[in-house]
Amino acid sequence: MKCSIQGCPGQYETKLIVHTVKSGADILVFENVPAEVCNVCSDMLLPPQTVEHLEALMTRRTKPQRFAPLYEYI
């Protein structure tokens, strides 16, 4: 599918990405999230079913599989 960014000649390709969501005071990081990523400008689109699945995961709030350090840009 052609990229939706005006003037970009790229095409979307299905890739697995790392997706980060800020929820209140928490920062949630999801690995291996399927997304459509432009091969030129890197614009990303999440399919509706992926968004629904992420929302369900955030609602459940199971124990994280790993923890990541968080650095503040000052």
URCORSUL-V180961 format. One record per backbone hydrogen bond with DSSP energy under -0.5 kcal/mol. NH is the residue of the N-H (numbers start at 1). CO is the residue of the C=O. Records with the same first field share a line. If there is no record, write none. Layout:
NH->CO + CO
This chain:
3->10
8->5
12->1
13->37
15->35
17->15 + 33
19->17 + 30
21->28
23->21 + 26
24->22
26->23
28->21 + 26
30->19
33->17
34->32
35->15
36->45
37->13 + 35
38->43
39->11
42->38
45->36
47->45
50->47
51->47
52->48
53->49
54->50
55->51
56->52
57->53
58->54
59->55
60->56
61->57
74->72
